[in-house]
Amino acid sequence: MSIALEEIVVRHTHRIPVPESPSVRGIAVRTLATVREMAGDHVRHNTCFRDFPRNVPDTFDSGRASCGRRCATRSRRAARSRR
């Protein structure tokens, strides 16, 4: 497992180290990759609320509707299994 010193510093201190060597570009690239990963850029995100904050339902209303759908689905499944 090879972890660059810059990556360890960024992950633990949430600070970007000031390089002292002439190879600043390589360090910057590695540091940027670490920061992007910490921010979740390497993960495919849910695009359910693509136009956030517009068209985002209220938490209570959304939860109530979701719970209602789940209960209705369970009721239908139970009714089918009783047949």
Helices and strands as residue ranges (DSSP letters): H 5-13, H 24-38, H 59-82
